[in-house]
């Protein structure tokens, strides 16, 4: 369900792209140091965005240096050194990965369940390294449990599960922040979580149609499925507007950081929408 929150690289300045890539690499290294080497395989663009967002809200600076890593052993790369936001995101990513694997175990049977059982042990080891987020663990588990219940019951509307996923992401993003920054982070990521859920449902539409997996767009389509797809696209645009209103409340000190985050929200999200919509239209044309 994650992986949609990326920048539009073609619209970024070179220095902005290099800074973004350095934070990406810095988060990867931070996951290895703060959690485990296996945690680095759970690295997702969404948590790079979250690290940038929390750094902006906390007015944290990034420091950079060059180094090698297991993915690029022969060439030095610039990476961001750990700060509080990178450390938090490294641990939060491990926390969510564990509970998502647990959720997948409930959803799959047979050989697919064996795959997730194999992943559960290293995920448990990662979970033991994130004791500092123990207060966040239960809310994450509760939200994912409620989401699983709705999906297992084949909830006919996309709004209810999207709302839960938005609450989940909002709580993670705003955890342990000061009051004002907490409200802004929660508002941005609540609507971003809803956007992600809608995007994922639309992106998986054809796959779920073939496999029979739950997808709210296949259970809530009134007169025609095309109308539901159009409704979801409109809903995603509305969520982006709500994100933009909350984003405007951030008091930025770093103009480059503002530009990177602005690119992700104002350029990256619409680009992802366009790609998903084009894919949906192409699949629908084939099925006619």
C-alpha positions, 0 to 999 in steps of 0.5 A: 500500500506504500510507495506512491509518495515520490517527487517528480524528479523532472521538476526538481532543481539538481541540488534539490534532487541530490538533497532528496537522494541523500536523505533517502540514503541516510534513512537507509543507513539509519535503519541499518544502525538503529534497527537491523540490516534486514530493516533496510529492505523495508525502506519506502519513499513514504518514510523519506517524505515523513523524515523530511516533513518532521525535520521541517516541523522540528526545524532540524538541519540535515548534515551530509557526508560521503560513504559507501554502502552494501548497495553501492560498495564501489562508489561513494554516495552522499548521505544524510547523517542521523537526526531525530527525524531519521531515527524516528522514521527508521524505527516507525518503518520497522514497526509498521512493517511488522504489523503489516506482515501480521495482517498479510498472514491473516489475508493469505493462505497456502504458499503465500502464507508461508512467505509471510511466515518466513518474514515474520521472524526477522520482523519480530527481531526488528520490533524488539529494537523499537522500544522507544515507540512502545506507546505507538505500537498499540494504536498501530495494531488497533488501526490495522486490526480495524482495517482488516475487519472492514476488508474481511467483511468486504466493506462496500465503501472506500471511505471507511477503510480510507478513514482508518488508514488516514488515522493510522498514518496521521498518528504515526506522523504526529507522534511525540511532536509539540502541539502545533506541529502535531496538529499540522503533521496529523492533518497532512498525513491523515489526508495523505493516508486517505489518498494512498488508500484510494490510490492503492485501490485504483492501482490494484483494480485489475489485479483484484478483479482477476484474483477476487481479492477485496477492493472497495471499488469492486463492491461499491460501484452503483450504476457503473464501475466507471462512475466509481473510478471517476468518484475516486479520482475526484476524492483523491484531488480533494484530499490533495487540496486538504493536504495543501491547506495544512502544508501552508501552515508550516513555518519553514526555515529551509527553502530547499526543504520547502521546495522538496516537500512542495514538489512531492505534494504538488507535482509527485502526487498528481503525477502518480494519479495520472499514471494510475488513471492511465493504467486503469483506462488501459485495463478497462479498454482491454476488458471491453 
